[in-house]
């Protein structure tokens, strides 16, 4: 089953570096993952955007 794609934006600079497949079930909060940002050159918190 294919899920919905969500973009992950850096919380520091705001660039959308990653996309991730997420399930379409009832979710109350947005996805937050610590990933490497190529613009900031460091590991930062990336949050799900629409």
Jmol script that loads the backbone (N, CA, C; Angstrom):
load data "model"
ATOM      1  N   UNK A   1       0.828  -1.177   0.000  1.00  0.00           N
ATOM      2  CA  UNK A   1       0.000   0.000   0.000  1.00  0.00           C
ATOM      3  C   UNK A   1       0.881   1.253   0.000  1.00  0.00           C
ATOM      4  N   UNK A   2       0.588   2.164  -0.862  1.00  0.00           N
ATOM      5  CA  UNK A   2       1.362   3.396  -0.940  1.00  0.00           C
ATOM      6  C   UNK A   2       0.824   4.416   0.056  1.00  0.00           C
ATOM      7  N   UNK A   3       1.735   5.086   0.723  1.00  0.00           N
ATOM      8  CA  UNK A   3       1.353   6.103   1.692  1.00  0.00           C
ATOM      9  C   UNK A   3       1.512   7.487   1.116  1.00  0.00           C
ATOM     10  N   UNK A   4       1.207   8.475   1.910  1.00  0.00           N
ATOM     11  CA  UNK A   4       1.334   9.872   1.526  1.00  0.00           C
ATOM     12  C   UNK A   4       2.784  10.303   1.704  1.00  0.00           C
ATOM     13  N   UNK A   5       3.268  11.184   0.823  1.00  0.00           N
ATOM     14  CA  UNK A   5       4.632  11.684   0.952  1.00  0.00           C
ATOM     15  C   UNK A   5       4.628  12.976   1.741  1.00  0.00           C
ATOM     16  N   UNK A   6       5.570  13.087   2.660  1.00  0.00           N
ATOM     17  CA  UNK A   6       5.696  14.291   3.474  1.00  0.00           C
ATOM     18  C   UNK A   6       7.094  14.859   3.274  1.00  0.00           C
ATOM     19  N   UNK A   7       7.202  16.172   3.167  1.00  0.00           N
ATOM     20  CA  UNK A   7       8.497  16.832   3.064  1.00  0.00           C
ATOM     21  C   UNK A   7       8.982  17.160   4.469  1.00  0.00           C
ATOM     22  N   UNK A   8      10.304  17.049   4.654  1.00  0.00           N
ATOM     23  CA  UNK A   8      10.901  17.384   5.935  1.00  0.00           C
ATOM     24  C   UNK A   8      11.724  18.649   5.768  1.00  0.00           C
ATOM     25  N   UNK A   9      11.415  19.677   6.548  1.00  0.00           N
ATOM     26  CA  UNK A   9      12.105  20.962   6.461  1.00  0.00           C
ATOM     27  C   UNK A   9      12.987  21.156   7.688  1.00  0.00           C
ATOM     28  N   UNK A  10      14.152  21.718   7.467  1.00  0.00           N
ATOM     29  CA  UNK A  10      15.098  22.017   8.543  1.00  0.00           C
ATOM     30  C   UNK A  10      14.496  23.095   9.444  1.00  0.00           C
ATOM     31  N   UNK A  11      14.603  22.910  10.748  1.00  0.00           N
ATOM     32  CA  UNK A  11      14.044  23.889  11.685  1.00  0.00           C
ATOM     33  C   UNK A  11      14.933  25.117  11.825  1.00  0.00           C
ATOM     34  N   UNK A  12      16.201  25.048  11.365  1.00  0.00           N
ATOM     35  CA  UNK A  12      17.116  26.185  11.473  1.00  0.00           C
ATOM     36  C   UNK A  12      17.011  27.085  10.243  1.00  0.00           C
ATOM     37  N   UNK A  13      17.236  26.513   9.045  1.00  0.00           N
ATOM     38  CA  UNK A  13      17.259  27.345   7.836  1.00  0.00           C
ATOM     39  C   UNK A  13      15.973  27.249   7.017  1.00  0.00           C
ATOM     40  N   UNK A  14      15.131  26.228   7.258  1.00  0.00           N
ATOM     41  CA  UNK A  14      13.850  26.119   6.571  1.00  0.00           C
ATOM     42  C   UNK A  14      13.890  25.418   5.232  1.00  0.00           C
ATOM     43  N   UNK A  15      15.052  24.940   4.788  1.00  0.00           N
ATOM     44  CA  UNK A  15      15.124  24.273   3.487  1.00  0.00           C
ATOM     45  C   UNK A  15      14.521  22.875   3.577  1.00  0.00           C
ATOM     46  N   UNK A  16      13.826  22.483   2.531  1.00  0.00           N
ATOM     47  CA  UNK A  16      13.194  21.166   2.480  1.00  0.00           C
ATOM     48  C   UNK A  16      14.150  20.192   1.821  1.00  0.00           C
ATOM     49  N   UNK A  17      14.863  19.422   2.642  1.00  0.00           N
ATOM     50  CA  UNK A  17      15.924  18.542   2.164  1.00  0.00           C
ATOM     51  C   UNK A  17      15.478  17.113   1.912  1.00  0.00           C
ATOM     52  N   UNK A  18      14.509  16.623   2.645  1.00  0.00           N
ATOM     53  CA  UNK A  18      14.147  15.216   2.608  1.00  0.00           C
ATOM     54  C   UNK A  18      12.658  15.049   2.363  1.00  0.00           C
ATOM     55  N   UNK A  19      12.295  13.886   1.828  1.00  0.00           N
ATOM     56  CA  UNK A  19      10.889  13.494   1.726  1.00  0.00           C
ATOM     57  C   UNK A  19      10.777  12.082   2.285  1.00  0.00           C
ATOM     58  N   UNK A  20       9.647  11.784   2.904  1.00  0.00           N
ATOM     59  CA  UNK A  20       9.457  10.503   3.559  1.00  0.00           C
ATOM     60  C   UNK A  20       8.034  10.033   3.346  1.00  0.00           C
ATOM     61  N   UNK A  21       7.862   8.752   3.154  1.00  0.00           N
ATOM     62  CA  UNK A  21       6.544   8.167   2.992  1.00  0.00           C
ATOM     63  C   UNK A  21       5.941   7.927   4.372  1.00  0.00           C
ATOM     64  N   UNK A  22       4.728   8.438   4.594  1.00  0.00           N
ATOM     65  CA  UNK A  22       4.056   8.281   5.885  1.00  0.00           C
ATOM     66  C   UNK A  22       2.689   7.650   5.655  1.00  0.00           C
ATOM     67  N   UNK A  23       2.182   6.948   6.670  1.00  0.00           N
ATOM     68  CA  UNK A  23       0.876   6.308   6.567  1.00  0.00           C
ATOM     69  C   UNK A  23      -0.229   7.356   6.634  1.00  0.00           C
ATOM     70  N   UNK A  24      -1.381   7.024   6.078  1.00  0.00           N
ATOM     71  CA  UNK A  24      -2.498   7.968   6.032  1.00  0.00           C
ATOM     72  C   UNK A  24      -3.440   7.823   7.224  1.00  0.00           C
ATOM     73  N   UNK A  25      -3.038   7.076   8.240  1.00  0.00           N
ATOM     74  CA  UNK A  25      -3.881   6.868   9.418  1.00  0.00           C
ATOM     75  C   UNK A  25      -4.050   8.133  10.227  1.00  0.00           C
ATOM     76  N   UNK A  26      -4.794   8.024  11.311  1.00  0.00           N
ATOM     77  CA  UNK A  26      -5.042   9.167  12.186  1.00  0.00           C
ATOM     78  C   UNK A  26      -3.770   9.488  12.969  1.00  0.00           C
ATOM     79  N   UNK A  27      -3.129  10.603  12.633  1.00  0.00           N
ATOM     80  CA  UNK A  27      -1.951  11.066  13.358  1.00  0.00           C
ATOM     81  C   UNK A  27      -2.277  12.413  13.958  1.00  0.00           C
ATOM     82  N   UNK A  28      -1.890  12.611  15.214  1.00  0.00           N
ATOM     83  CA  UNK A  28      -2.222  13.855  15.887  1.00  0.00           C
ATOM     84  C   UNK A  28      -1.089  14.869  15.837  1.00  0.00           C
ATOM     85  N   UNK A  29       0.146  14.396  15.644  1.00  0.00           N
ATOM     86  CA  UNK A  29       1.269  15.323  15.617  1.00  0.00           C
ATOM     87  C   UNK A  29       2.140  15.074  14.390  1.00  0.00           C
ATOM     88  N   UNK A  30       2.921  16.068  14.029  1.00  0.00           N
ATOM     89  CA  UNK A  30       3.770  15.976  12.848  1.00  0.00           C
ATOM     90  C   UNK A  30       5.071  15.253  13.172  1.00  0.00           C
ATOM     91  N   UNK A  31       5.639  14.649  12.151  1.00  0.00           N
ATOM     92  CA  UNK A  31       6.873  13.896  12.274  1.00  0.00           C
ATOM     93  C   UNK A  31       8.053  14.828  12.516  1.00  0.00           C
ATOM     94  N   UNK A  32       8.929  14.474  13.457  1.00  0.00           N
ATOM     95  CA  UNK A  32      10.136  15.243  13.750  1.00  0.00           C
ATOM     96  C   UNK A  32      11.307  14.274  13.836  1.00  0.00           C
ATOM     97  N   UNK A  33      12.327  14.491  12.995  1.00  0.00           N
ATOM     98  CA  UNK A  33      13.495  13.623  12.942  1.00  0.00           C
ATOM     99  C   UNK A  33      14.742  14.484  12.933  1.00  0.00           C
ATOM    100  N   UNK A  34      15.776  14.041  13.623  1.00  0.00           N
ATOM    101  CA  UNK A  34      17.052  14.744  13.594  1.00  0.00           C
ATOM    102  C   UNK A  34      17.863  14.189  12.425  1.00  0.00           C
ATOM    103  N   UNK A  35      18.156  15.041  11.417  1.00  0.00           N
ATOM    104  CA  UNK A  35      18.868  14.630  10.216  1.00  0.00           C
ATOM    105  C   UNK A  35      19.932  15.669   9.862  1.00  0.00           C
ATOM    106  N   UNK A  36      20.821  15.300   8.940  1.00  0.00           N
ATOM    107  CA  UNK A  36      21.882  16.206   8.511  1.00  0.00           C
ATOM    108  C   UNK A  36      21.341  17.179   7.465  1.00  0.00           C
ATOM    109  N   UNK A  37      21.606  18.478   7.666  1.00  0.00           N
ATOM    110  CA  UNK A  37      21.206  19.508   6.709  1.00  0.00           C
ATOM    111  C   UNK A  37      22.441  19.918   5.917  1.00  0.00           C
ATOM    112  N   UNK A  38      22.365  19.785   4.591  1.00  0.00           N
ATOM    113  CA  UNK A  38      23.534  20.113   3.770  1.00  0.00           C
ATOM    114  C   UNK A  38      23.770  21.620   3.686  1.00  0.00           C
ATOM    115  N   UNK A  39      22.773  22.433   3.997  1.00  0.00           N
ATOM    116  CA  UNK A  39      22.944  23.886   3.968  1.00  0.00           C
ATOM    117  C   UNK A  39      23.559  24.399   5.271  1.00  0.00           C
ATOM    118  N   UNK A  40      23.143  23.855   6.400  1.00  0.00           N
ATOM    119  CA  UNK A  40      23.671  24.253   7.702  1.00  0.00           C
ATOM    120  C   UNK A  40      24.973  23.525   8.045  1.00  0.00           C
ATOM    121  N   UNK A  41      25.245  22.417   7.367  1.00  0.00           N
ATOM    122  CA  UNK A  41      26.419  21.581   7.613  1.00  0.00           C
ATOM    123  C   UNK A  41      26.445  21.010   9.036  1.00  0.00           C
ATOM    124  N   UNK A  42      25.260  20.644   9.559  1.00  0.00           N
ATOM    125  CA  UNK A  42      25.186  20.033  10.876  1.00  0.00           C
ATOM    126  C   UNK A  42      23.878  19.247  11.007  1.00  0.00           C
ATOM    127  N   UNK A  43      23.807  18.421  12.030  1.00  0.00           N
ATOM    128  CA  UNK A  43      22.586  17.667  12.304  1.00  0.00           C
ATOM    129  C   UNK A  43      21.600  18.587  13.012  1.00  0.00           C
ATOM    130  N   UNK A  44      20.413  18.734  12.435  1.00  0.00           N
ATOM    131  CA  UNK A  44      19.386  19.592  13.009  1.00  0.00           C
ATOM    132  C   UNK A  44      18.055  18.843  13.028  1.00  0.00           C
ATOM    133  N   UNK A  45      17.101  19.400  13.732  1.00  0.00           N
ATOM    134  CA  UNK A  45      15.756  18.830  13.790  1.00  0.00           C
ATOM    135  C   UNK A  45      15.017  19.179  12.509  1.00  0.00           C
ATOM    136  N   UNK A  46      14.454  18.172  11.838  1.00  0.00           N
ATOM    137  CA  UNK A  46      13.658  18.371  10.626  1.00  0.00           C
ATOM    138  C   UNK A  46      12.216  18.037  10.950  1.00  0.00           C
ATOM    139  N   UNK A  47      11.302  18.942  10.581  1.00  0.00           N
ATOM    140  CA  UNK A  47       9.890  18.764  10.867  1.00  0.00           C
ATOM    141  C   UNK A  47       9.102  18.557   9.592  1.00  0.00           C
ATOM    142  N   UNK A  48       8.021  17.807   9.690  1.00  0.00           N
ATOM    143  CA  UNK A  48       7.158  17.512   8.551  1.00  0.00           C
ATOM    144  C   UNK A  48       6.407  18.778   8.115  1.00  0.00           C
ATOM    145  N   UNK A  49       6.388  19.020   6.804  1.00  0.00           N
ATOM    146  CA  UNK A  49       5.604  20.121   6.247  1.00  0.00           C
ATOM    147  C   UNK A  49       4.585  19.545   5.284  1.00  0.00           C
ATOM    148  N   UNK A  50       3.658  20.374   4.872  1.00  0.00           N
ATOM    149  CA  UNK A  50       2.634  19.892   3.934  1.00  0.00           C
ATOM    150  C   UNK A  50       3.089  19.960   2.517  1.00  0.00           C
TER     151      UNK A  50
END
end "model"
wireframe off; spacefill off
backbone 0.3
color backbone group
